[in-house]
C-alpha cells in the first residue's frame, strides 16, 4: 500500500467517526494502528502530513503521538474524493 492509499484509508476511518459522533471524538495512534493494521511508522508519517495540511487536527506531540480528529476540511475532502466512511474506530458506549 502506498502513502496515498494509506492517507485515504486514514481519512475514511475518521470520516466514519465524524458520521457517527461528529467532531467531538479524538483517536489515538494505537487505536488507528489496531483498526487499520498499517505499519506504525507509515501511519505516523501520514497522520502528520494530514495534520500539516489541515485535514486532521492534532492535539499533543508530533510523530504520531497525541490525539487526532478530522476537520471540516477533512470531511469535505472525503466527500470530494467519494470515500466511504469506516465506522470501525468508534467504540460503542
PyMOL Python script that loads the backbone (N, CA, C, O; Angstrom):
from pymol import cmd

cmd.read_pdbstr("""\
ATOM      1  N   UNK A   1       0.854  -1.178   0.000  1.00  0.00           N
ATOM      2  CA  UNK A   1       0.000   0.000   0.000  1.00  0.00           C
ATOM      3  C   UNK A   1       0.899   1.240   0.000  1.00  0.00           C
ATOM      4  O   UNK A   1       1.824   1.351   0.805  1.00  0.00           O
ATOM      5  N   UNK A   2       0.614   2.164  -0.911  1.00  0.00           N
ATOM      6  CA  UNK A   2       1.429   3.380  -0.960  1.00  0.00           C
ATOM      7  C   UNK A   2       0.857   4.455  -0.023  1.00  0.00           C
ATOM      8  O   UNK A   2      -0.219   4.282   0.550  1.00  0.00           O
ATOM      9  N   UNK A   3       1.589   5.559   0.122  1.00  0.00           N
ATOM     10  CA  UNK A   3       1.184   6.597   1.069  1.00  0.00           C
ATOM     11  C   UNK A   3      -0.162   7.224   0.726  1.00  0.00           C
ATOM     12  O   UNK A   3      -0.939   7.533   1.629  1.00  0.00           O
ATOM     13  N   UNK A   4      -0.456   7.418  -0.553  1.00  0.00           N
ATOM     14  CA  UNK A   4      -1.746   7.994  -0.936  1.00  0.00           C
ATOM     15  C   UNK A   4      -2.898   7.076  -0.513  1.00  0.00           C
ATOM     16  O   UNK A   4      -3.936   7.551  -0.053  1.00  0.00           O
ATOM     17  N   UNK A   5      -2.716   5.774  -0.670  1.00  0.00           N
ATOM     18  CA  UNK A   5      -3.745   4.811  -0.241  1.00  0.00           C
ATOM     19  C   UNK A   5      -3.883   4.789   1.285  1.00  0.00           C
ATOM     20  O   UNK A   5      -4.988   4.677   1.815  1.00  0.00           O
ATOM     21  N   UNK A   6      -2.758   4.897   1.975  1.00  0.00           N
ATOM     22  CA  UNK A   6      -2.793   4.951   3.442  1.00  0.00           C
ATOM     23  C   UNK A   6      -3.560   6.190   3.897  1.00  0.00           C
ATOM     24  O   UNK A   6      -4.397   6.107   4.795  1.00  0.00           O
ATOM     25  N   UNK A   7      -3.278   7.330   3.282  1.00  0.00           N
ATOM     26  CA  UNK A   7      -3.990   8.560   3.663  1.00  0.00           C
ATOM     27  C   UNK A   7      -5.489   8.444   3.412  1.00  0.00           C
ATOM     28  O   UNK A   7      -6.292   8.898   4.227  1.00  0.00           O
ATOM     29  N   UNK A   8      -5.870   7.842   2.292  1.00  0.00           N
ATOM     30  CA  UNK A   8      -7.305   7.646   2.020  1.00  0.00           C
ATOM     31  C   UNK A   8      -7.938   6.733   3.060  1.00  0.00           C
ATOM     32  O   UNK A   8      -9.063   6.978   3.496  1.00  0.00           O
ATOM     33  N   UNK A   9      -7.230   5.685   3.461  1.00  0.00           N
ATOM     34  CA  UNK A   9      -7.754   4.771   4.480  1.00  0.00           C
ATOM     35  C   UNK A   9      -7.900   5.490   5.828  1.00  0.00           C
ATOM     36  O   UNK A   9      -8.894   5.300   6.529  1.00  0.00           O
ATOM     37  N   UNK A  10      -6.927   6.299   6.180  1.00  0.00           N
ATOM     38  CA  UNK A  10      -6.997   7.079   7.420  1.00  0.00           C
ATOM     39  C   UNK A  10      -8.183   8.040   7.368  1.00  0.00           C
ATOM     40  O   UNK A  10      -8.976   8.110   8.307  1.00  0.00           O
ATOM     41  N   UNK A  11      -8.295   8.772   6.272  1.00  0.00           N
ATOM     42  CA  UNK A  11      -9.406   9.729   6.148  1.00  0.00           C
ATOM     43  C   UNK A  11     -10.757   9.029   6.205  1.00  0.00           C
ATOM     44  O   UNK A  11     -11.682   9.527   6.847  1.00  0.00           O
ATOM     45  N   UNK A  12     -10.883   7.881   5.543  1.00  0.00           N
ATOM     46  CA  UNK A  12     -12.151   7.141   5.575  1.00  0.00           C
ATOM     47  C   UNK A  12     -12.502   6.723   6.999  1.00  0.00           C
ATOM     48  O   UNK A  12     -13.669   6.744   7.389  1.00  0.00           O
ATOM     49  N   UNK A  13     -11.485   6.341   7.772  1.00  0.00           N
ATOM     50  CA  UNK A  13     -11.725   5.958   9.165  1.00  0.00           C
ATOM     51  C   UNK A  13     -12.222   7.154   9.978  1.00  0.00           C
ATOM     52  O   UNK A  13     -13.187   7.038  10.735  1.00  0.00           O
ATOM     53  N   UNK A  14     -11.569   8.289   9.822  1.00  0.00           N
ATOM     54  CA  UNK A  14     -12.000   9.485  10.549  1.00  0.00           C
ATOM     55  C   UNK A  14     -13.345  10.004  10.046  1.00  0.00           C
ATOM     56  O   UNK A  14     -14.126  10.556  10.821  1.00  0.00           O
ATOM     57  N   UNK A  15     -13.613   9.831   8.766  1.00  0.00           N
ATOM     58  CA  UNK A  15     -14.911  10.218   8.201  1.00  0.00           C
ATOM     59  C   UNK A  15     -16.020   9.394   8.850  1.00  0.00           C
ATOM     60  O   UNK A  15     -17.093   9.920   9.146  1.00  0.00           O
ATOM     61  N   UNK A  16     -15.766   8.109   9.071  1.00  0.00           N
ATOM     62  CA  UNK A  16     -16.729   7.257   9.764  1.00  0.00           C
ATOM     63  C   UNK A  16     -16.982   7.720  11.190  1.00  0.00           C
ATOM     64  O   UNK A  16     -18.121   7.718  11.657  1.00  0.00           O
ATOM     65  N   UNK A  17     -15.918   8.116  11.879  1.00  0.00           N
ATOM     66  CA  UNK A  17     -16.066   8.650  13.236  1.00  0.00           C
ATOM     67  C   UNK A  17     -16.946   9.897  13.211  1.00  0.00           C
ATOM     68  O   UNK A  17     -17.856  10.037  14.028  1.00  0.00           O
ATOM     69  N   UNK A  18     -16.675  10.795  12.278  1.00  0.00           N
ATOM     70  CA  UNK A  18     -17.458  12.030  12.171  1.00  0.00           C
ATOM     71  C   UNK A  18     -18.917  11.731  11.872  1.00  0.00           C
ATOM     72  O   UNK A  18     -19.805  12.356  12.452  1.00  0.00           O
ATOM     73  N   UNK A  19     -19.186  10.773  10.965  1.00  0.00           N
ATOM     74  CA  UNK A  19     -20.569  10.441  10.611  1.00  0.00           C
ATOM     75  C   UNK A  19     -21.342   9.906  11.815  1.00  0.00           C
ATOM     76  O   UNK A  19     -22.537  10.167  11.958  1.00  0.00           O
ATOM     77  N   UNK A  20     -20.656   9.158  12.677  1.00  0.00           N
ATOM     78  CA  UNK A  20     -21.314   8.545  13.830  1.00  0.00           C
ATOM     79  C   UNK A  20     -21.376   9.460  15.047  1.00  0.00           C
ATOM     80  O   UNK A  20     -22.351   9.432  15.797  1.00  0.00           O
ATOM     81  N   UNK A  21     -20.331  10.276  15.247  1.00  0.00           N
ATOM     82  CA  UNK A  21     -20.237  11.013  16.511  1.00  0.00           C
ATOM     83  C   UNK A  21     -19.876  12.484  16.363  1.00  0.00           C
ATOM     84  O   UNK A  21     -19.768  13.181  17.372  1.00  0.00           O
ATOM     85  N   UNK A  22     -19.688  12.976  15.162  1.00  0.00           N
ATOM     86  CA  UNK A  22     -19.346  14.379  14.984  1.00  0.00           C
ATOM     87  C   UNK A  22     -17.876  14.662  15.248  1.00  0.00           C
ATOM     88  O   UNK A  22     -17.027  13.774  15.169  1.00  0.00           O
ATOM     89  N   UNK A  23     -17.599  15.916  15.562  1.00  0.00           N
ATOM     90  CA  UNK A  23     -16.216  16.380  15.727  1.00  0.00           C
ATOM     91  C   UNK A  23     -15.675  16.181  17.145  1.00  0.00           C
ATOM     92  O   UNK A  23     -14.531  16.548  17.413  1.00  0.00           O
ATOM     93  N   UNK A  24     -16.444  15.626  18.037  1.00  0.00           N
ATOM     94  CA  UNK A  24     -16.043  15.541  19.447  1.00  0.00           C
ATOM     95  C   UNK A  24     -15.084  14.398  19.767  1.00  0.00           C
ATOM     96  O   UNK A  24     -14.453  14.413  20.825  1.00  0.00           O
ATOM     97  N   UNK A  25     -14.956  13.411  18.886  1.00  0.00           N
ATOM     98  CA  UNK A  25     -14.184  12.209  19.192  1.00  0.00           C
ATOM     99  C   UNK A  25     -12.740  12.356  18.709  1.00  0.00           C
ATOM    100  O   UNK A  25     -12.483  12.671  17.547  1.00  0.00           O
ATOM    101  N   UNK A  26     -11.813  12.121  19.627  1.00  0.00           N
ATOM    102  CA  UNK A  26     -10.380  12.104  19.318  1.00  0.00           C
ATOM    103  C   UNK A  26      -9.921  10.649  19.279  1.00  0.00           C
ATOM    104  O   UNK A  26     -10.425   9.821  20.037  1.00  0.00           O
ATOM    105  N   UNK A  27      -8.971  10.333  18.405  1.00  0.00           N
ATOM    106  CA  UNK A  27      -8.494   8.964  18.216  1.00  0.00           C
ATOM    107  C   UNK A  27      -6.979   8.948  18.389  1.00  0.00           C
ATOM    108  O   UNK A  27      -6.286   9.861  17.940  1.00  0.00           O
ATOM    109  N   UNK A  28      -6.466   7.896  19.048  1.00  0.00           N
ATOM    110  CA  UNK A  28      -5.018   7.766  19.244  1.00  0.00           C
ATOM    111  C   UNK A  28      -4.383   6.987  18.098  1.00  0.00           C
ATOM    112  O   UNK A  28      -5.062   6.299  17.335  1.00  0.00           O
ATOM    113  N   UNK A  29      -3.070   7.115  17.999  1.00  0.00           N
ATOM    114  CA  UNK A  29      -2.303   6.342  17.021  1.00  0.00           C
ATOM    115  C   UNK A  29      -2.518   4.851  17.250  1.00  0.00           C
ATOM    116  O   UNK A  29      -2.696   4.101  16.290  1.00  0.00           O
ATOM    117  N   UNK A  30      -2.504   4.413  18.496  1.00  0.00           N
ATOM    118  CA  UNK A  30      -2.680   2.984  18.794  1.00  0.00           C
ATOM    119  C   UNK A  30      -4.035   2.467  18.331  1.00  0.00           C
ATOM    120  O   UNK A  30      -4.126   1.373  17.774  1.00  0.00           O
ATOM    121  N   UNK A  31      -5.094   3.252  18.557  1.00  0.00           N
ATOM    122  CA  UNK A  31      -6.424   2.838  18.097  1.00  0.00           C
ATOM    123  C   UNK A  31      -6.457   2.707  16.576  1.00  0.00           C
ATOM    124  O   UNK A  31      -7.027   1.758  16.038  1.00  0.00           O
ATOM    125  N   UNK A  32      -5.844   3.665  15.894  1.00  0.00           N
ATOM    126  CA  UNK A  32      -5.779   3.608  14.434  1.00  0.00           C
ATOM    127  C   UNK A  32      -4.981   2.409  13.957  1.00  0.00           C
ATOM    128  O   UNK A  32      -5.401   1.700  13.043  1.00  0.00           O
ATOM    129  N   UNK A  33      -3.839   2.184  14.570  1.00  0.00           N
ATOM    130  CA  UNK A  33      -2.973   1.085  14.150  1.00  0.00           C
ATOM    131  C   UNK A  33      -3.674  -0.252  14.333  1.00  0.00           C
ATOM    132  O   UNK A  33      -3.590  -1.112  13.456  1.00  0.00           O
ATOM    133  N   UNK A  34      -4.362  -0.444  15.451  1.00  0.00           N
ATOM    134  CA  UNK A  34      -5.072  -1.693  15.699  1.00  0.00           C
ATOM    135  C   UNK A  34      -6.219  -1.890  14.713  1.00  0.00           C
ATOM    136  O   UNK A  34      -6.463  -3.007  14.259  1.00  0.00           O
ATOM    137  N   UNK A  35      -6.915  -0.821  14.386  1.00  0.00           N
ATOM    138  CA  UNK A  35      -8.067  -0.911  13.495  1.00  0.00           C
ATOM    139  C   UNK A  35      -7.663  -1.062  12.042  1.00  0.00           C
ATOM    140  O   UNK A  35      -8.232  -1.881  11.321  1.00  0.00           O
ATOM    141  N   UNK A  36      -6.684  -0.279  11.605  1.00  0.00           N
ATOM    142  CA  UNK A  36      -6.331  -0.243  10.193  1.00  0.00           C
ATOM    143  C   UNK A  36      -5.224  -1.219   9.807  1.00  0.00           C
ATOM    144  O   UNK A  36      -5.037  -1.494   8.621  1.00  0.00           O
ATOM    145  N   UNK A  37      -4.497  -1.742  10.773  1.00  0.00           N
ATOM    146  CA  UNK A  37      -3.396  -2.681  10.523  1.00  0.00           C
ATOM    147  C   UNK A  37      -2.379  -2.108   9.522  1.00  0.00           C
ATOM    148  O   UNK A  37      -2.009  -2.761   8.546  1.00  0.00           O
ATOM    149  N   UNK A  38      -1.944  -0.886   9.789  1.00  0.00           N
ATOM    150  CA  UNK A  38      -0.932  -0.213   8.971  1.00  0.00           C
ATOM    151  C   UNK A  38       0.335  -0.087   9.815  1.00  0.00           C
ATOM    152  O   UNK A  38       0.265   0.148  11.022  1.00  0.00           O
ATOM    153  N   UNK A  39       1.481  -0.244   9.178  1.00  0.00           N
ATOM    154  CA  UNK A  39       2.771  -0.078   9.839  1.00  0.00           C
ATOM    155  C   UNK A  39       2.787   1.237  10.627  1.00  0.00           C
ATOM    156  O   UNK A  39       2.376   2.280  10.117  1.00  0.00           O
ATOM    157  N   UNK A  40       3.257   1.176  11.849  1.00  0.00           N
ATOM    158  CA  UNK A  40       3.225   2.338  12.749  1.00  0.00           C
ATOM    159  C   UNK A  40       3.972   3.554  12.184  1.00  0.00           C
ATOM    160  O   UNK A  40       3.494   4.682  12.300  1.00  0.00           O
ATOM    161  N   UNK A  41       5.125   3.330  11.582  1.00  0.00           N
ATOM    162  CA  UNK A  41       5.911   4.443  11.039  1.00  0.00           C
ATOM    163  C   UNK A  41       5.176   5.095   9.871  1.00  0.00           C
ATOM    164  O   UNK A  41       5.103   6.321   9.785  1.00  0.00           O
ATOM    165  N   UNK A  42       4.636   4.278   8.979  1.00  0.00           N
ATOM    166  CA  UNK A  42       3.885   4.810   7.836  1.00  0.00           C
ATOM    167  C   UNK A  42       2.619   5.528   8.316  1.00  0.00           C
ATOM    168  O   UNK A  42       2.249   6.570   7.776  1.00  0.00           O
ATOM    169  N   UNK A  43       1.975   4.978   9.308  1.00  0.00           N
ATOM    170  CA  UNK A  43       0.772   5.600   9.855  1.00  0.00           C
ATOM    171  C   UNK A  43       1.104   6.956  10.472  1.00  0.00           C
ATOM    172  O   UNK A  43       0.420   7.942  10.197  1.00  0.00           O
ATOM    173  N   UNK A  44       2.136   7.015  11.297  1.00  0.00           N
ATOM    174  CA  UNK A  44       2.531   8.274  11.939  1.00  0.00           C
ATOM    175  C   UNK A  44       2.926   9.323  10.907  1.00  0.00           C
ATOM    176  O   UNK A  44       2.551  10.489  11.031  1.00  0.00           O
ATOM    177  N   UNK A  45       3.682   8.915   9.891  1.00  0.00           N
ATOM    178  CA  UNK A  45       4.115   9.833   8.835  1.00  0.00           C
ATOM    179  C   UNK A  45       2.911  10.445   8.120  1.00  0.00           C
ATOM    180  O   UNK A  45       2.879  11.650   7.870  1.00  0.00           O
ATOM    181  N   UNK A  46       1.934   9.621   7.795  1.00  0.00           N
ATOM    182  CA  UNK A  46       0.765  10.101   7.069  1.00  0.00           C
ATOM    183  C   UNK A  46      -0.197  10.882   7.955  1.00  0.00           C
ATOM    184  O   UNK A  46      -0.849  11.811   7.479  1.00  0.00           O
ATOM    185  N   UNK A  47      -0.301  10.527   9.227  1.00  0.00           N
ATOM    186  CA  UNK A  47      -1.089  11.337  10.171  1.00  0.00           C
ATOM    187  C   UNK A  47      -0.499  12.737  10.273  1.00  0.00           C
ATOM    188  O   UNK A  47      -1.226  13.730  10.251  1.00  0.00           O
ATOM    189  N   UNK A  48       0.822  12.810  10.383  1.00  0.00           N
ATOM    190  CA  UNK A  48       1.478  14.113  10.480  1.00  0.00           C
ATOM    191  C   UNK A  48       1.220  14.958   9.230  1.00  0.00           C
ATOM    192  O   UNK A  48       0.945  16.154   9.333  1.00  0.00           O
ATOM    193  N   UNK A  49       1.309  14.345   8.067  1.00  0.00           N
ATOM    194  CA  UNK A  49       1.058  15.087   6.825  1.00  0.00           C
ATOM    195  C   UNK A  49      -0.388  15.580   6.765  1.00  0.00           C
ATOM    196  O   UNK A  49      -0.634  16.740   6.436  1.00  0.00           O
ATOM    197  N   UNK A  50      -1.343  14.705   7.079  1.00  0.00           N
ATOM    198  CA  UNK A  50      -2.754  15.108   7.060  1.00  0.00           C
ATOM    199  C   UNK A  50      -3.029  16.242   8.052  1.00  0.00           C
ATOM    200  O   UNK A  50      -3.849  17.122   7.790  1.00  0.00           O
ATOM    201  N   UNK A  51      -2.339  16.211   9.184  1.00  0.00           N
ATOM    202  CA  UNK A  51      -2.487  17.306  10.151  1.00  0.00           C
ATOM    203  C   UNK A  51      -1.834  18.585   9.621  1.00  0.00           C
ATOM    204  O   UNK A  51      -2.384  19.674   9.786  1.00  0.00           O
ATOM    205  N   UNK A  52      -0.680  18.461   8.993  1.00  0.00           N
ATOM    206  CA  UNK A  52       0.029  19.633   8.458  1.00  0.00           C
ATOM    207  C   UNK A  52      -0.790  20.361   7.397  1.00  0.00           C
ATOM    208  O   UNK A  52      -0.745  21.588   7.313  1.00  0.00           O
ATOM    209  N   UNK A  53      -1.539  19.612   6.588  1.00  0.00           N
ATOM    210  CA  UNK A  53      -2.320  20.248   5.518  1.00  0.00           C
ATOM    211  C   UNK A  53      -3.749  20.574   5.940  1.00  0.00           C
ATOM    212  O   UNK A  53      -4.546  21.043   5.127  1.00  0.00           O
ATOM    213  N   UNK A  54      -4.078  20.325   7.214  1.00  0.00           N
ATOM    214  CA  UNK A  54      -5.351  20.774   7.757  1.00  0.00           C
ATOM    215  C   UNK A  54      -6.534  19.838   7.600  1.00  0.00           C
ATOM    216  O   UNK A  54      -7.668  20.237   7.865  1.00  0.00           O
ATOM    217  N   UNK A  55      -6.297  18.591   7.172  1.00  0.00           N
ATOM    218  CA  UNK A  55      -7.415  17.649   7.040  1.00  0.00           C
ATOM    219  C   UNK A  55      -7.700  16.926   8.350  1.00  0.00           C
ATOM    220  O   UNK A  55      -8.813  16.451   8.577  1.00  0.00           O
ATOM    221  N   UNK A  56      -6.690  16.847   9.209  1.00  0.00           N
ATOM    222  CA  UNK A  56      -6.847  16.335  10.569  1.00  0.00           C
ATOM    223  C   UNK A  56      -6.342  17.399  11.531  1.00  0.00           C
ATOM    224  O   UNK A  56      -5.527  18.250  11.174  1.00  0.00           O
ATOM    225  N   UNK A  57      -6.838  17.332  12.740  1.00  0.00           N
ATOM    226  CA  UNK A  57      -6.338  18.191  13.821  1.00  0.00           C
ATOM    227  C   UNK A  57      -5.592  17.306  14.805  1.00  0.00           C
ATOM    228  O   UNK A  57      -6.062  16.225  15.163  1.00  0.00           O
ATOM    229  N   UNK A  58      -4.437  17.767  15.236  1.00  0.00           N
ATOM    230  CA  UNK A  58      -3.615  17.014  16.181  1.00  0.00           C
ATOM    231  C   UNK A  58      -3.591  17.740  17.515  1.00  0.00           C
ATOM    232  O   UNK A  58      -3.457  18.962  17.575  1.00  0.00           O
ATOM    233  N   UNK A  59      -3.723  16.977  18.565  1.00  0.00           N
ATOM    234  CA  UNK A  59      -3.604  17.511  19.921  1.00  0.00           C
ATOM    235  C   UNK A  59      -2.499  16.698  20.587  1.00  0.00           C
ATOM    236  O   UNK A  59      -2.648  15.491  20.780  1.00  0.00           O
ATOM    237  N   UNK A  60      -1.417  17.335  20.932  1.00  0.00           N
ATOM    238  CA  UNK A  60      -0.300  16.604  21.514  1.00  0.00           C
ATOM    239  C   UNK A  60       0.911  16.664  20.617  1.00  0.00           C
ATOM    240  O   UNK A  60       1.058  17.600  19.831  1.00  0.00           O
ATOM    241  N   UNK A  61       1.794  15.663  20.726  1.00  0.00           N
ATOM    242  CA  UNK A  61       3.081  15.686  20.060  1.00  0.00           C
ATOM    243  C   UNK A  61       3.073  15.274  18.605  1.00  0.00           C
ATOM    244  O   UNK A  61       2.052  14.857  18.059  1.00  0.00           O
ATOM    245  N   UNK A  62       4.239  15.402  17.991  1.00  0.00           N
ATOM    246  CA  UNK A  62       4.451  15.014  16.587  1.00  0.00           C
ATOM    247  C   UNK A  62       4.809  13.533  16.518  1.00  0.00           C
ATOM    248  O   UNK A  62       4.934  12.859  17.540  1.00  0.00           O
ATOM    249  N   UNK A  63       4.970  13.046  15.300  1.00  0.00           N
ATOM    250  CA  UNK A  63       5.421  11.674  15.098  1.00  0.00           C
ATOM    251  C   UNK A  63       4.393  10.639  15.468  1.00  0.00           C
ATOM    252  O   UNK A  63       4.742   9.530  15.874  1.00  0.00           O
ATOM    253  N   UNK A  64       3.118  10.987  15.332  1.00  0.00           N
ATOM    254  CA  UNK A  64       2.069  10.035  15.647  1.00  0.00           C
ATOM    255  C   UNK A  64       1.640  10.042  17.098  1.00  0.00           C
ATOM    256  O   UNK A  64       0.690   9.352  17.468  1.00  0.00           O
ATOM    257  N   UNK A  65       2.328  10.814  17.924  1.00  0.00           N
ATOM    258  CA  UNK A  65       1.931  10.898  19.336  1.00  0.00           C
ATOM    259  C   UNK A  65       0.761  11.862  19.462  1.00  0.00           C
ATOM    260  O   UNK A  65       0.615  12.782  18.656  1.00  0.00           O
ATOM    261  N   UNK A  66      -0.051  11.653  20.450  1.00  0.00           N
ATOM    262  CA  UNK A  66      -1.165  12.558  20.669  1.00  0.00           C
ATOM    263  C   UNK A  66      -2.469  11.998  20.151  1.00  0.00           C
ATOM    264  O   UNK A  66      -2.610  10.803  19.894  1.00  0.00           O
ATOM    265  N   UNK A  67      -3.415  12.902  20.008  1.00  0.00           N
ATOM    266  CA  UNK A  67      -4.768  12.553  19.591  1.00  0.00           C
ATOM    267  C   UNK A  67      -5.078  13.247  18.279  1.00  0.00           C
ATOM    268  O   UNK A  67      -4.547  14.319  17.989  1.00  0.00           O
ATOM    269  N   UNK A  68      -5.945  12.626  17.489  1.00  0.00           N
ATOM    270  CA  UNK A  68      -6.303  13.161  16.185  1.00  0.00           C
ATOM    271  C   UNK A  68      -7.809  13.145  15.995  1.00  0.00           C
ATOM    272  O   UNK A  68      -8.511  12.291  16.536  1.00  0.00           O
ATOM    273  N   UNK A  69      -8.295  14.110  15.212  1.00  0.00           N
ATOM    274  CA  UNK A  69      -9.685  14.097  14.757  1.00  0.00           C
ATOM    275  C   UNK A  69      -9.757  14.808  13.414  1.00  0.00           C
ATOM    276  O   UNK A  69      -8.875  15.589  13.057  1.00  0.00           O
ATOM    277  N   UNK A  70     -10.816  14.524  12.686  1.00  0.00           N
ATOM    278  CA  UNK A  70     -10.988  15.108  11.357  1.00  0.00           C
ATOM    279  C   UNK A  70     -11.451  16.556  11.495  1.00  0.00           C
ATOM    280  O   UNK A  70     -12.138  16.909  12.453  1.00  0.00           O
ATOM    281  N   UNK A  71     -11.072  17.378  10.540  1.00  0.00           N
ATOM    282  CA  UNK A  71     -11.527  18.768  10.490  1.00  0.00           C
ATOM    283  C   UNK A  71     -12.658  18.881   9.472  1.00  0.00           C
ATOM    284  O   UNK A  71     -12.943  17.930   8.745  1.00  0.00           O
ATOM    285  N   UNK A  72     -13.293  20.033   9.424  1.00  0.00           N
ATOM    286  CA  UNK A  72     -14.327  20.271   8.418  1.00  0.00           C
ATOM    287  C   UNK A  72     -13.736  20.131   7.012  1.00  0.00           C
ATOM    288  O   UNK A  72     -14.387  19.605   6.109  1.00  0.00           O
ATOM    289  N   UNK A  73     -12.504  20.605   6.833  1.00  0.00           N
ATOM    290  CA  UNK A  73     -11.831  20.459   5.531  1.00  0.00           C
ATOM    291  C   UNK A  73     -11.610  18.988   5.191  1.00  0.00           C
ATOM    292  O   UNK A  73     -11.705  18.588   4.031  1.00  0.00           O
ATOM    293  N   UNK A  74     -11.313  18.186   6.221  1.00  0.00           N
ATOM    294  CA  UNK A  74     -11.132  16.751   6.011  1.00  0.00           C
ATOM    295  C   UNK A  74     -12.417  16.071   5.576  1.00  0.00           C
ATOM    296  O   UNK A  74     -12.400  15.201   4.705  1.00  0.00           O
ATOM    297  N   UNK A  75     -13.535  16.467   6.183  1.00  0.00           N
ATOM    298  CA  UNK A  75     -14.841  15.924   5.792  1.00  0.00           C
ATOM    299  C   UNK A  75     -15.128  16.254   4.332  1.00  0.00           C
ATOM    300  O   UNK A  75     -15.539  15.388   3.560  1.00  0.00           O
ATOM    301  N   UNK A  76     -14.908  17.515   3.962  1.00  0.00           N
ATOM    302  CA  UNK A  76     -15.158  17.921   2.578  1.00  0.00           C
ATOM    303  C   UNK A  76     -14.245  17.184   1.599  1.00  0.00           C
ATOM    304  O   UNK A  76     -14.671  16.849   0.493  1.00  0.00           O
ATOM    305  N   UNK A  77     -12.999  16.928   1.991  1.00  0.00           N
ATOM    306  CA  UNK A  77     -12.079  16.176   1.133  1.00  0.00           C
ATOM    307  C   UNK A  77     -12.563  14.736   0.941  1.00  0.00           C
ATOM    308  O   UNK A  77     -12.485  14.199  -0.164  1.00  0.00           O
ATOM    309  N   UNK A  78     -13.059  14.114   2.004  1.00  0.00           N
ATOM    310  CA  UNK A  78     -13.606  12.758   1.897  1.00  0.00           C
ATOM    311  C   UNK A  78     -14.782  12.729   0.926  1.00  0.00           C
ATOM    312  O   UNK A  78     -14.891  11.830   0.093  1.00  0.00           O
ATOM    313  N   UNK A  79     -15.649  13.713   1.042  1.00  0.00           N
ATOM    314  CA  UNK A  79     -16.811  13.775   0.160  1.00  0.00           C
ATOM    315  C   UNK A  79     -16.390  14.064  -1.274  1.00  0.00           C
ATOM    316  O   UNK A  79     -16.952  13.495  -2.210  1.00  0.00           O
ATOM    317  N   UNK A  80     -15.415  14.934  -1.456  1.00  0.00           N
ATOM    318  CA  UNK A  80     -14.919  15.252  -2.800  1.00  0.00           C
ATOM    319  C   UNK A  80     -14.330  14.017  -3.470  1.00  0.00           C
ATOM    320  O   UNK A  80     -14.517  13.795  -4.666  1.00  0.00           O
ATOM    321  N   UNK A  81     -13.607  13.207  -2.671  1.00  0.00           N
ATOM    322  CA  UNK A  81     -12.968  12.003  -3.206  1.00  0.00           C
ATOM    323  C   UNK A  81     -13.924  10.815  -3.296  1.00  0.00           C
ATOM    324  O   UNK A  81     -13.593   9.800  -3.909  1.00  0.00           O
ATOM    325  N   UNK A  82     -15.103  10.934  -2.692  1.00  0.00           N
ATOM    326  CA  UNK A  82     -16.055   9.824  -2.704  1.00  0.00           C
ATOM    327  C   UNK A  82     -15.658   8.684  -1.773  1.00  0.00           C
ATOM    328  O   UNK A  82     -16.015   7.531  -2.020  1.00  0.00           O
ATOM    329  N   UNK A  83     -14.914   8.998  -0.692  1.00  0.00           N
ATOM    330  CA  UNK A  83     -14.505   7.961   0.262  1.00  0.00           C
ATOM    331  C   UNK A  83     -15.711   7.478   1.064  1.00  0.00           C
ATOM    332  O   UNK A  83     -16.580   8.266   1.437  1.00  0.00           O
ATOM    333  N   UNK A  84     -15.750   6.196   1.319  1.00  0.00           N
ATOM    334  CA  UNK A  84     -16.818   5.609   2.124  1.00  0.00           C
ATOM    335  C   UNK A  84     -16.400   5.660   3.596  1.00  0.00           C
ATOM    336  O   UNK A  84     -15.259   5.335   3.922  1.00  0.00           O
ATOM    337  N   UNK A  85     -17.312   6.066   4.492  1.00  0.00           N
ATOM    338  CA  UNK A  85     -16.953   6.123   5.918  1.00  0.00           C
ATOM    339  C   UNK A  85     -16.701   4.739   6.497  1.00  0.00           C
ATOM    340  O   UNK A  85     -17.449   3.798   6.230  1.00  0.00           O
ATOM    341  N   UNK A  86     -15.655   4.625   7.282  1.00  0.00           N
ATOM    342  CA  UNK A  86     -15.319   3.393   8.001  1.00  0.00           C
ATOM    343  C   UNK A  86     -15.785   3.553   9.453  1.00  0.00           C
ATOM    344  O   UNK A  86     -15.222   4.363  10.188  1.00  0.00           O
ATOM    345  N   UNK A  87     -16.783   2.812   9.869  1.00  0.00           N
ATOM    346  CA  UNK A  87     -17.332   3.004  11.217  1.00  0.00           C
ATOM    347  C   UNK A  87     -16.553   2.302  12.340  1.00  0.00           C
ATOM    348  O   UNK A  87     -16.900   2.465  13.510  1.00  0.00           O
ATOM    349  N   UNK A  88     -15.530   1.540  12.018  1.00  0.00           N
ATOM    350  CA  UNK A  88     -14.917   0.647  12.998  1.00  0.00           C
ATOM    351  C   UNK A  88     -14.101   1.323  14.098  1.00  0.00           C
ATOM    352  O   UNK A  88     -13.754   0.656  15.073  1.00  0.00           O
ATOM    353  N   UNK A  89     -13.780   2.612  13.991  1.00  0.00           N
ATOM    354  CA  UNK A  89     -12.985   3.277  15.025  1.00  0.00           C
ATOM    355  C   UNK A  89     -13.787   3.685  16.246  1.00  0.00           C
ATOM    356  O   UNK A  89     -13.218   3.871  17.321  1.00  0.00           O
ATOM    357  N   UNK A  90     -15.080   3.826  16.104  1.00  0.00           N
ATOM    358  CA  UNK A  90     -15.906   4.329  17.190  1.00  0.00           C
ATOM    359  C   UNK A  90     -16.311   3.188  18.096  1.00  0.00           C
ATOM    360  O   UNK A  90     -16.950   2.225  17.674  1.00  0.00           O
ATOM    361  N   UNK A  91     -15.924   3.322  19.354  1.00  0.00           N
ATOM    362  CA  UNK A  91     -16.344   2.330  20.348  1.00  0.00           C
ATOM    363  C   UNK A  91     -17.750   2.657  20.799  1.00  0.00           C
ATOM    364  O   UNK A  91     -18.060   3.802  21.128  1.00  0.00           O
ATOM    365  N   UNK A  92     -18.592   1.651  20.810  1.00  0.00           N
ATOM    366  CA  UNK A  92     -19.959   1.853  21.282  1.00  0.00           C
ATOM    367  C   UNK A  92     -19.955   1.957  22.791  1.00  0.00           C
ATOM    368  O   UNK A  92     -19.329   1.152  23.482  1.00  0.00           O
ATOM    369  N   UNK A  93     -20.659   2.956  23.296  1.00  0.00           N
ATOM    370  CA  UNK A  93     -20.689   3.145  24.762  1.00  0.00           C
ATOM    371  C   UNK A  93     -21.986   2.629  25.328  1.00  0.00           C
ATOM    372  O   UNK A  93     -22.202   2.698  26.538  1.00  0.00           O
TER     373      UNK A  93
END
""", "prot")
cmd.dss("prot")
cmd.show_as("cartoon", "prot")
cmd.util.cbc("prot")
cmd.orient("prot")
